[in-house]
Amino acid sequence: MMCGINKIVVLAFVAQAQAVNQTALEDIEENIRSKSNSVLQKLVDDAKTERASSFKKLVADVNSEMKSDLQKFKAEVEQDGKESFQKLVDAKNSTTRYDVQNLVVQVMGNKEVHSFVNGVYSKGDAYLQKLVGTVRTKGQADLASLVNGLQSEGLEDITKLEAQVKTEGTADNIGEKNIDALVNSLNSTGRYNLQQVMVQIYMKSKDDLQDLEQQVANIGKQDVRQVVQEEYAKQVKNVQGLAKEVESAHQGGAKAPMKAPMKAPMKAPSTSAKLFAQTWHNAISIPVTLLISLLAGSAVTYVVHHLHRSSLIAGEEPLLGA
């Protein structure tokens, strides 16, 4: 009889202990779930803040480099224009015969202007390629740093949560089996969620970089067109002036051979169009089901559209009158 009573007491104690352990297990699970969600949201917020700051700096750097490169581009083009016109002046001055001078100015003048403008377009393409390349190179470096930092921070947080599970599980005596199950579940779920965040951050950042490249290319093409228009008009005016000089000399009002004019530095084309930092979404909500290779092949796939060279500019006037 006593043995039966003791057995009942033991069974009741075990049942009570199991109930207590089950409650503790559920409490630990809920606590870890809540902390895991908080950690994940903090990762998202930190990544968005860091990316916004990095992107803002990138925009400022690109704007500064655009201004510097535009000045260099203009200076090179202006020098090329002077050299091109000087060749024409020298060829015209190499003879005193009116018919030869007139032919030189008309034929060589047209050829030099068109050759010069094509050269400006070639330099403009190089100018655009450099601008877009700057965005791509700096943007990819920033993105790689962001993703690597995000991964390190996320894995560190998972490790801390795993240690907490072991500590609390041991203190609440939920058993090694339950502790191991919780740790494995946390590790698996935590890493999966971290990967999703990394993919979403990567894709959003990649889109922002492509948008910035497009803006830079559009502004750069506007600057190139303006430089071409200004230099083309300047060259046409010079050639027409040289033609008038030849005609004037032929009619009896001879003047000293014309020299290539010393032009004042050309006023910089307006670059009033500004690059605007991208507006970041308050939360990342696009579901991603598969982890992509985040850094392999991460180059932004954008190709600069070359400026057309088939014609000069709309409504261009003929170099010389008939």
C-alpha positions as semicolon CSV with decimal commas, in nm:
position;residue;x (nm);y (nm);z (nm)
1;M;0,000;0,000;0,000
2;M;0,280;0,244;0,096
3;C;0,469;0,158;-0,225
4;G;0,165;0,246;-0,431
5;I;0,127;0,579;-0,257
6;N;0,494;0,665;-0,312
7;K;0,459;0,579;-0,682
8;I;0,159;0,810;-0,711
9;V;0,351;1,090;-0,537
10;V;0,651;1,044;-0,767
11;L;0,431;1,045;-1,077
12;A;0,252;1,357;-0,955
13;F;0,588;1,528;-0,891
14;V;0,715;1,435;-1,235
15;A;0,395;1,560;-1,399
16;Q;0,423;1,885;-1,206
17;A;0,789;1,923;-1,300
18;Q;0,710;1,855;-1,661
19;A;0,433;2,116;-1,656
20;V;0,669;2,368;-1,499
21;N;0,940;2,286;-1,757
22;Q;0,690;2,313;-2,043
23;T;0,581;2,657;-1,921
24;A;0,943;2,765;-1,890
25;L;1,015;2,632;-2,239
26;E;0,724;2,826;-2,385
27;D;0,832;3,141;-2,202
28;I;1,185;3,108;-2,338
29;E;1,055;3,048;-2,690
30;E;0,833;3,357;-2,675
31;N;1,111;3,568;-2,526
32;I;1,359;3,462;-2,795
33;R;1,103;3,514;-3,071
34;S;1,037;3,868;-2,951
35;K;1,407;3,951;-2,919
36;S;1,483;3,796;-3,257
37;N;1,222;4,017;-3,423
38;S;1,360;4,324;-3,247
39;V;1,713;4,239;-3,354
40;L;1,601;4,188;-3,712
41;Q;1,416;4,519;-3,723
42;K;1,720;4,696;-3,578
43;L;1,934;4,545;-3,854
44;V;1,694;4,679;-4,116
45;D;1,682;5,026;-3,959
46;D;2,061;5,041;-3,920
47;A;2,115;4,928;-4,279
48;K;1,872;5,189;-4,412
49;T;2,036;5,466;-4,210
50;E;2,386;5,367;-4,314
51;R;2,287;5,329;-4,678
52;A;2,114;5,669;-4,683
53;S;2,424;5,834;-4,535
54;S;2,655;5,654;-4,776
55;F;2,435;5,740;-5,073
56;K;2,421;6,106;-4,977
57;K;2,800;6,120;-4,965
58;L;2,823;5,943;-5,300
59;V;2,593;6,202;-5,459
60;A;2,802;6,486;-5,317
61;D;3,125;6,326;-5,443
62;V;2,979;6,274;-5,790
63;N;2,852;6,632;-5,811
64;S;3,195;6,762;-5,717
65;E;3,372;6,539;-5,967
66;M;3,127;6,634;-6,242
67;K;3,211;7,003;-6,200
68;S;3,584;6,935;-6,206
69;D;3,569;6,703;-6,506
70;L;3,344;6,943;-6,697
71;Q;3,597;7,222;-6,660
72;K;3,873;6,993;-6,788
73;F;3,656;6,879;-7,078
74;K;3,577;7,238;-7,176
75;A;3,942;7,344;-7,155
76;E;4,050;7,057;-7,381
77;V;3,778;7,130;-7,634
78;E;3,856;7,499;-7,644
79;Q;4,225;7,428;-7,703
80;D;4,137;7,182;-7,980
81;G;3,921;7,451;-8,142
82;K;4,206;7,703;-8,139
83;E;4,446;7,453;-8,291
84;S;4,197;7,351;-8,559
85;F;4,133;7,711;-8,665
86;Q;4,502;7,795;-8,656
87;K;4,564;7,517;-8,910
88;L;4,310;7,679;-9,140
89;V;4,464;8,025;-9,096
90;D;4,813;7,891;-9,167
91;A;4,693;7,712;-9,481
92;K;4,519;8,027;-9,605
93;N;4,826;8,242;-9,535
94;S;5,055;8,001;-9,719
95;T;4,947;8,159;-10,050
96;T;4,855;8,506;-10,177
97;R;4,634;8,390;-10,460
98;Y;4,271;8,475;-10,403
99;D;4,131;8,168;-10,579
100;V;4,349;7,934;-10,374
101;Q;4,278;8,115;-10,047
102;N;3,906;8,107;-10,119
103;L;3,918;7,735;-10,196
104;V;4,120;7,661;-9,883
105;V;3,877;7,846;-9,658
106;Q;3,568;7,689;-9,811
107;V;3,687;7,330;-9,844
108;M;3,930;7,301;-9,556
109;G;3,711;7,521;-9,335
110;N;3,414;7,287;-9,364
111;K;3,635;6,984;-9,312
112;E;3,805;7,128;-9,004
113;V;3,478;7,227;-8,840
114;H;3,318;6,887;-8,891
115;S;3,633;6,707;-8,779
116;F;3,652;6,929;-8,472
117;V;3,289;6,865;-8,375
118;N;3,334;6,490;-8,413
119;G;3,636;6,517;-8,186
120;V;3,425;6,699;-7,926
121;Y;3,171;6,419;-7,934
122;S;3,448;6,161;-7,881
123;K;3,579;6,353;-7,583
124;G;3,221;6,386;-7,462
125;D;3,176;6,009;-7,469
126;A;3,492;5,966;-7,262
127;Y;3,365;6,232;-7,022
128;L;3,034;6,048;-6,980
129;Q;3,200;5,709;-6,937
130;K;3,419;5,847;-6,660
131;L;3,124;6,003;-6,477
132;V;2,917;5,685;-6,485
133;G;3,222;5,475;-6,398
134;T;3,275;5,687;-6,087
135;V;2,920;5,621;-5,970
136;R;2,949;5,249;-6,041
137;T;3,288;5,199;-5,875
138;K;3,218;5,401;-5,562
139;G;2,862;5,271;-5,535
140;Q;2,966;4,906;-5,556
141;A;3,236;4,958;-5,294
142;D;2,983;5,118;-5,059
143;L;2,733;4,838;-5,122
144;A;2,989;4,565;-5,054
145;S;3,088;4,733;-4,728
146;L;2,722;4,767;-4,627
147;V;2,635;4,402;-4,699
148;N;2,945;4,269;-4,525
149;G;2,879;4,485;-4,220
150;L;2,515;4,378;-4,214
151;Q;2,611;4,011;-4,227
152;S;2,869;4,044;-3,948
153;E;2,629;4,232;-3,724
154;G;2,348;3,984;-3,787
155;L;2,559;3,676;-3,716
156;E;2,689;3,835;-3,397
157;D;2,334;3,901;-3,278
158;I;2,234;3,539;-3,352
159;T;2,530;3,413;-3,151
160;K;2,429;3,630;-2,855
161;L;2,071;3,502;-2,868
162;E;2,194;3,141;-2,879
163;A;2,401;3,201;-2,564
164;Q;2,098;3,351;-2,396
165;V;1,885;3,048;-2,482
166;K;2,141;2,815;-2,327
167;T;2,168;3,026;-2,013
168;E;1,794;3,060;-1,958
169;G;1,723;2,698;-2,054
170;T;1,977;2,569;-1,806
171;A;1,846;2,796;-1,531
172;D;1,486;2,684;-1,592
173;N;1,591;2,320;-1,619
174;I;1,414;2,258;-1,949
175;G;1,661;1,987;-2,045
176;E;1,951;1,963;-2,287
177;K;1,733;1,822;-2,561
178;N;1,499;2,119;-2,550
179;I;1,788;2,361;-2,528
180;D;1,954;2,210;-2,836
181;A;1,625;2,220;-3,025
182;L;1,576;2,587;-2,942
183;V;1,933;2,674;-3,044
184;N;1,902;2,490;-3,374
185;S;1,569;2,654;-3,450
186;L;1,705;2,998;-3,364
187;N;2,016;2,945;-3,576
188;S;1,821;2,824;-3,878
189;T;1,545;3,085;-3,861
190;G;1,781;3,368;-3,771
191;R;2,018;3,301;-4,060
192;Y;1,732;3,268;-4,306
193;N;1,579;3,600;-4,196
194;L;1,921;3,764;-4,212
195;Q;1,965;3,646;-4,569
196;Q;1,627;3,790;-4,666
197;V;1,720;4,127;-4,521
198;M;2,055;4,123;-4,701
199;V;1,888;4,042;-5,034
200;Q;1,630;4,317;-4,995
201;I;1,889;4,577;-4,893
202;Y;2,111;4,472;-5,183
203;M;1,834;4,493;-5,443
204;K;1,711;4,832;-5,319
205;S;2,066;4,971;-5,318
206;K;2,131;4,833;-5,665
207;D;1,820;5,010;-5,798
208;D;1,930;5,335;-5,636
209;L;2,272;5,312;-5,802
210;Q;2,117;5,251;-6,142
211;D;1,891;5,554;-6,097
212;L;2,190;5,766;-6,001
213;E;2,385;5,647;-6,305
214;Q;2,094;5,745;-6,527
215;Q;2,077;6,091;-6,373
216;V;2,451;6,142;-6,413
217;A;2,442;6,027;-6,776
218;N;2,151;6,258;-6,860
219;I;2,314;6,563;-6,702
220;G;2,647;6,479;-6,865
221;K;2,487;6,451;-7,209
222;Q;2,322;6,790;-7,165
223;D;2,659;6,943;-7,078
224;V;2,825;6,783;-7,380
225;R;2,554;6,911;-7,615
226;Q;2,590;7,263;-7,480
227;V;2,968;7,257;-7,523
228;V;2,927;7,127;-7,880
229;Q;2,675;7,399;-7,967
230;E;2,889;7,679;-7,828
231;E;3,212;7,559;-7,987
232;Y;3,043;7,485;-8,320
233;A;2,901;7,838;-8,334
234;K;3,239;7,980;-8,245
235;Q;3,418;7,783;-8,518
236;V;3,158;7,875;-8,782
237;K;3,192;8,242;-8,693
238;N;3,572;8,222;-8,723
239;V;3,559;8,050;-9,062
240;Q;3,305;8,299;-9,194
241;G;3,522;8,586;-9,073
242;L;3,822;8,439;-9,249
243;A;3,620;8,405;-9,570
244;K;3,521;8,772;-9,550
245;E;3,884;8,869;-9,503
246;V;3,981;8,681;-9,819
247;E;3,701;8,844;-10,017
248;S;3,784;9,188;-9,884
249;A;4,149;9,150;-9,980
250;H;4,049;9,039;-10,329
251;Q;3,832;9,348;-10,379
252;G;4,125;9,576;-10,309
253;G;4,097;9,638;-9,936
254;A;4,390;9,415;-9,849
255;K;4,455;9,361;-9,484
256;A;4,723;9,183;-9,290
257;P;4,685;8,804;-9,283
258;M;4,437;8,701;-9,018
259;K;4,565;8,528;-8,709
260;A;4,373;8,285;-8,497
261;P;4,183;8,495;-8,244
262;M;4,265;8,464;-7,878
263;K;3,935;8,375;-7,725
264;A;3,842;8,442;-7,367
265;P;3,759;8,128;-7,169
266;M;3,415;8,003;-7,262
267;K;3,148;8,046;-6,999
268;A;3,071;7,716;-6,836
269;P;2,751;7,545;-6,948
270;S;2,488;7,554;-6,680
271;T;2,472;7,248;-6,463
272;S;2,173;7,366;-6,266
273;A;2,025;7,019;-6,276
274;K;2,114;6,866;-5,943
275;L;2,145;6,511;-5,830
276;F;1,894;6,431;-5,562
277;A;1,949;6,168;-5,296
278;Q;1,702;5,886;-5,325
279;T;1,410;5,871;-5,082
280;W;1,428;5,556;-4,875
281;H;1,123;5,352;-4,795
282;N;1,031;5,337;-4,428
283;A;1,038;4,959;-4,426
284;I;1,152;4,684;-4,657
285;S;0,855;4,468;-4,737
286;I;0,925;4,297;-5,071
287;P;0,941;3,921;-5,008
288;V;1,243;3,740;-5,148
289;T;1,230;3,363;-5,152
290;L;1,579;3,278;-5,270
291;L;1,914;3,417;-5,160
292;I;2,108;3,547;-5,457
293;S;2,481;3,573;-5,477
294;L;2,514;3,914;-5,321
295;L;2,854;4,017;-5,436
296;A;2,935;3,790;-5,730
297;G;2,851;3,973;-6,049
298;S;2,724;4,273;-5,859
299;A;2,834;4,525;-6,119
300;V;2,552;4,756;-6,207
301;T;2,440;4,674;-6,560
302;Y;2,403;5,014;-6,712
303;V;2,540;5,120;-7,053
304;V;2,596;5,484;-7,139
305;H;2,413;5,578;-7,458
306;H;2,664;5,742;-7,690
307;L;2,575;6,077;-7,835
308;H;2,479;6,053;-8,201
309;R;2,734;6,177;-8,447
310;S;2,530;6,137;-8,763
311;S;2,450;6,510;-8,762
312;L;2,577;6,812;-8,577
313;I;2,302;7,000;-8,404
314;A;1,941;7,069;-8,493
315;G;1,902;7,368;-8,718
316;E;2,275;7,416;-8,784
317;E;2,355;7,691;-9,031
318;P;2,580;7,638;-9,332
319;L;2,941;7,734;-9,276
320;L;2,965;7,969;-9,569
321;G;2,718;8,156;-9,782
322;A;2,673;8,044;-10,137
